[in-house]
Amino acid sequence: MFEAYRVVDVRSPTGDPAPPEIAERFEGRLFTLHQLEQRGVRITGRFAWYLFAGQDWQLKLEPAV
């Protein structure tokens, strides 16, 4: 059994909100960590990073309940 996660927030490393086209890629869906990695998300310890348009974006993940 794999644990599912929801992306609840996407921000730049400085805390600026991500453009809508990035947030919409993850909005309203559940993912396993493996599925996120298949979509280009790098899981590094407690952080998840997504590279888009030459900039890293930090994804805040929460376990799905």
ROBA-711188 format. One record per residue: residue number from 1; residue in one letter; y, z, x of N, C-alpha, C in turn. Coordinates in steps of 0.001 Angstrom, whole numbers, plus 524288, in hexadecimal, padded with zeros to 5 digits. Example, Ala and Ser with C-alpha at 12.3 -4.5 7.8 and 13.67 -1.06 7.14 Angstrom:
REM ROBA-711188
+-----+---+---------+-------+--------+----------+-------+---------+---------+-------+--------+
|   k | r | n_north |  n_up | n_east | ca_north | ca_up | ca_east | c_north |  c_up | c_east |
+-----+---+---------+-------+--------+----------+-------+---------+---------+-------+--------+
|   1 | A |   7E9C6 | 81E78 |  83386 |    7EE6C | 81E78 |   8300C |   7F31C | 81E78 |  83390 |
|   2 | S |   7F736 | 81BA8 |  83232 |    7FBDC | 81BE4 |   83566 |   8001E | 81EBE |  83264 |
+-----+---+---------+-------+--------+----------+-------+---------+---------+-------+--------+
This chain:
REM ROBA-711188
+-----+---+---------+-------+--------+----------+-------+---------+---------+-------+--------+
|   k | r | n_north |  n_up | n_east | ca_north | ca_up | ca_east | c_north |  c_up | c_east |
+-----+---+---------+-------+--------+----------+-------+---------+---------+-------+--------+
|   1 | M |   7FB5F | 80000 |  80350 |    80000 | 80000 |   80000 |   804D6 | 80000 |  80375 |
|   2 | F |   80882 | 7FC93 |  8022F |    80D50 | 7FC2C |   80529 |   811C9 | 7FE91 |  8020D |
|   3 | E |   81532 | 80145 |  804C6 |    819A9 | 803A7 |   8022F |   81DF1 | 7FF97 |  80167 |
|   4 | A |   8201E | 7FF74 |  7FCB9 |    82448 | 7FBBE |   7FB72 |   8299F | 7FE4A |  7FC3E |
|   5 | Y |   82D53 | 7FB06 |  7FDCD |    832AB | 7FCD0 |   7FEBB |   8367C | 7F958 |  7FBC4 |
|   6 | R |   83AF3 | 7FB9D |  7FA9F |    83F3F | 7F8D2 |   7F82C |   843DC | 7F8F1 |  7FBFB |
|   7 | V |   84674 | 7F47F |  7FC9B |    84B37 | 7F44D |   7FFC8 |   84FAF | 7F5FC |  7FC37 |
|   8 | V |   8520F | 7FA75 |  7FD6D |    8561D | 7FC92 |   7FA02 |   85BA4 | 7FB89 |  7FBFF |
|   9 | D |   85C1B | 7F9F1 |  800F1 |    86149 | 7F8E2 |   80310 |   860BD | 7F584 |  807F3 |
|  10 | V |   8648F | 7F210 |  808B5 |    864B6 | 7EECB |   80D60 |   86A3F | 7EF1C |  80F88 |
|  11 | R |   86AB8 | 7F0C0 |  81478 |    86FDC | 7F174 |   816E5 |   86FC0 | 7EFA2 |  81C91 |
|  12 | S |   87467 | 7EEA0 |  81E97 |    874E8 | 7ED6B |   82423 |   8743B | 7F278 |  82738 |
|  13 | P |   8736E | 7F21F |  82C53 |    872F7 | 7F6E3 |   82F7F |   877E2 | 7FA50 |  82F45 |
|  14 | T |   87C55 | 7F801 |  82DF1 |    8812B | 7FB10 |   82D88 |   8820D | 7FD32 |  8280D |
|  15 | G |   87E74 | 7FC03 |  82469 |    87ECC | 7FE2E |   81F28 |   88129 | 7FA9A |  81B10 |
|  16 | D |   882B1 | 7F5DC |  81C9B |    884E0 | 7F231 |   818CF |   8808A | 7F012 |  8154E |
|  17 | P |   8819A | 7EF6D |  8102E |    87D8E | 7ED43 |   80CBD |   87C42 | 7E79F |  80E26 |
|  18 | A |   87773 | 7E63C |  80D42 |    875A5 | 7E0E3 |   80E68 |   877A5 | 7DD1F |  80A42 |
|  19 | P |   87840 | 7D830 |  80BAA |    879A5 | 7D441 |   807C3 |   8756D | 7D3FC |  80384 |
|  20 | P |   876EE | 7D27B |  7FECE |    87322 | 7D260 |   7FA7B |   86E50 | 7CF13 |  7FB8C |
|  21 | E |   86EDC | 7CAC0 |  7FE61 |    86A4C | 7C767 |   7FF41 |   86612 | 7CA27 |  8026E |
|  22 | I |   8677E | 7CE10 |  80585 |    86385 | 7D106 |   8086B |   860FA | 7D508 |  804D7 |
|  23 | A |   86421 | 7D817 |  80224 |    8620D | 7DC26 |   7FEAB |   85E9B | 7D9C4 |  7FA6E |
|  24 | E |   86000 | 7D533 |  7F876 |    85D08 | 7D2B0 |   7F444 |   8578C | 7D122 |  7F5FD |
|  25 | R |   856C1 | 7D05D |  7FB03 |    85185 | 7CEF0 |   7FCF6 |   84D88 | 7D342 |  7FC15 |
|  26 | F |   84F62 | 7D817 |  7FBBA |    84BE3 | 7DC91 |   7FB4F |   84C75 | 7DF77 |  7F621 |
|  27 | E |   85044 | 7DE20 |  7F312 |    8519D | 7E0F5 |   7EE4E |   84D46 | 7E0BF |  7EA2B |
|  28 | G |   84C20 | 7E555 |  7E7F7 |    8489B | 7E5AA |   7E38C |   842DC | 7E4A6 |  7E4A1 |
|  29 | R |   8414B | 7E4C0 |  7E985 |    83BD6 | 7E3B1 |   7EADB |   839A4 | 7E817 |  7EE28 |
|  30 | L |   8347E | 7E8A7 |  7EDEB |    831C4 | 7EC66 |   7F139 |   82F08 | 7E96D |  7F595 |
|  31 | F |   82EF9 | 7EBC5 |  7FA43 |    82C91 | 7E955 |   7FECE |   82965 | 7ED60 |  801C4 |
|  32 | T |   82528 | 7EB9C |  80437 |    82296 | 7EEE4 |   80821 |   82586 | 7EDE2 |  80D3F |
|  33 | L |   824A3 | 7F12C |  81119 |    8272B | 7F055 |   8162A |   82574 | 7EB1D |  8187A |
|  34 | H |   82089 | 7E9C1 |  817B9 |    81E8F | 7E4C2 |   819B3 |   8215C | 7E02A |  81711 |
|  35 | Q |   8222F | 7E070 |  811FE |    824F6 | 7DC45 |   80F3F |   82A92 | 7DBC5 |  8112A |
|  36 | L |   82D1A | 7E023 |  8123D |    83271 | 7DFEA |   8145C |   83267 | 7DD49 |  819B5 |
|  37 | E |   82EA5 | 7DEB2 |  81D00 |    82E45 | 7DC45 |   82224 |   82D53 | 7D66A |  821B4 |
|  38 | Q |   82A41 | 7D4BA |  81DEC |    82953 | 7CF25 |   81D16 |   82E54 | 7CC4F |  81B83 |
|  39 | R |   83216 | 7CF1B |  81954 |    83719 | 7CCD4 |   817BA |   83B4A | 7CD64 |  81BF3 |
|  40 | G |   8399D | 7CEF7 |  820A1 |    83D45 | 7CF3A |   824FB |   83FCC | 7D479 |  825E2 |
|  41 | V |   83E29 | 7D879 |  8230E |    84050 | 7DDBE |   823C4 |   83D73 | 7E050 |  82851 |
|  42 | R |   84072 | 7E2AF |  82BD7 |    83E2A | 7E592 |   83037 |   83E1A | 7EB5F |  82EC9 |
|  43 | I |   8398D | 7EDB3 |  82EF4 |    83902 | 7F344 |   82DDB |   838E9 | 7F60D |  8331C |
|  44 | T |   83CC6 | 7F95D |  8340E |    83D39 | 7FC19 |   83910 |   83DA9 | 801EE |  83800 |
|  45 | G |   8393E | 80488 |  837EC |    83959 | 80A22 |   836C7 |   83B28 | 80B12 |  83135 |
|  46 | R |   83F75 | 80DCE |  830A3 |    84157 | 80EF8 |   82B59 |   84554 | 80AFF |  8295D |
|  47 | F |   8464E | 806EA |  82C62 |    84A23 | 802FF |   82ACA |   84781 | 7FDC8 |  829B6 |
|  48 | A |   84A01 | 7FAA7 |  8266A |    84844 | 7F553 |   82554 |   84D01 | 7F1CF |  8261A |
|  49 | W |   84C3E | 7ED90 |  828F9 |    85087 | 7EA0B |   82A54 |   84F42 | 7E480 |  828B1 |
|  50 | Y |   8534A | 7E1B9 |  826CF |    852A9 | 7DC53 |   82523 |   856F1 | 7D915 |  827BD |
|  51 | L |   8556A | 7D50A |  82A90 |    85925 | 7D1A0 |   82D33 |   85AA6 | 7CD33 |  8297F |
|  52 | F |   85FBB | 7CCA2 |  82884 |    861B3 | 7C880 |   82519 |   866E4 | 7C6A7 |  8273B |
|  53 | A |   8676B | 7C19A |  827DC |    86C48 | 7BF2A |   829AB |   86E25 | 7C192 |  82ED2 |
|  54 | G |   86A6D | 7C2A4 |  83256 |    86BD0 | 7C4A2 |   8377A |   86D5B | 7CA53 |  837A1 |
|  55 | Q |   86C8B | 7CD33 |  83364 |    86DF9 | 7D2BA |   83341 |   86967 | 7D5E7 |  8312D |
|  56 | D |   868AE | 7DA91 |  83362 |    864A6 | 7DE20 |   8317E |   866B9 | 7E12C |  82CD0 |
|  57 | W |   86347 | 7E1E4 |  828F6 |    86490 | 7E4E7 |   8244A |   8606F | 7E921 |  823AE |
|  58 | Q |   86228 | 7EDDF |  822AB |    85E94 | 7F23E |   82219 |   85D04 | 7F2D8 |  81C5C |
|  59 | L |   857F3 | 7F314 |  81B68 |    855EE | 7F3C1 |   81629 |   85464 | 7F970 |  81562 |
|  60 | K |   85611 | 7FBB0 |  81111 |    85476 | 800F4 |   80FAC |   84FCF | 8007B |  80C00 |
|  61 | L |   84B5C | 80295 |  80DA5 |    84694 | 80243 |   80A96 |   8456F | 80785 |  80815 |
|  62 | E |   84372 | 80752 |  80345 |    8419B | 80C00 |   800A0 |   83C34 | 80AD9 |  7FE7B |
|  63 | P |   838AE | 80E9F |  7FED5 |    8337E | 80DC1 |   7FC85 |   833FA | 80CEC |  7F6AB |
|  64 | A |   830F1 | 80954 |  7F49E |    830E5 | 80859 |   7EEFD |   82E0A | 80CCD |  7EC4F |
|  65 | V |   83023 | 80E78 |  7E808 |    82DB8 | 812D6 |   7E52C |   82B30 | 810CE |  7E03E |
+-----+---+---------+-------+--------+----------+-------+---------+---------+-------+--------+
